C-alpha cells in the first residue's frame, strides 16, 4: 500500500496561485507525488518558490505539509485555500486541532 498524506498544494502560476488542501499519494521511491490525476516530480532543490513540477504540463507547484497554524501560503496572502471534501474533517481535527471548524470548506474565503 502506498503512503498518503494530507498536504498543501499551490499552483505557482505567478508568485501565488490557486491552492488546495488534499490527500496526496507518494510513489514507492518518494520522488514523485500523485494528486488529482496529476503526477508531480521534485525539482531536487533547484526551485526557489516551487518544489515540484507537473510531469505532463511542466507547471510548477509548491507542495508541503500543512502547518498547524494554517499559514501555508508562502507569503501569508489572504487568498482562498480550498479543502478537499475527503480530507476536510481530518484536516480540521487532526492537523489544525479546531474541530468546531469541520464544516469550513475554504480558508480565507469570503
Secondary structure, DSSP 4 states (H G I P E B T S, - for coil): ---EEEEEEEE-SSSS--EEEEEEEE-SSSSEEEETTEEEEE-TT--SS--EEETTT--EEEEEEPPTTS--STT-----EEE-TTTHHHIIIIIS--GGGTT--EES--
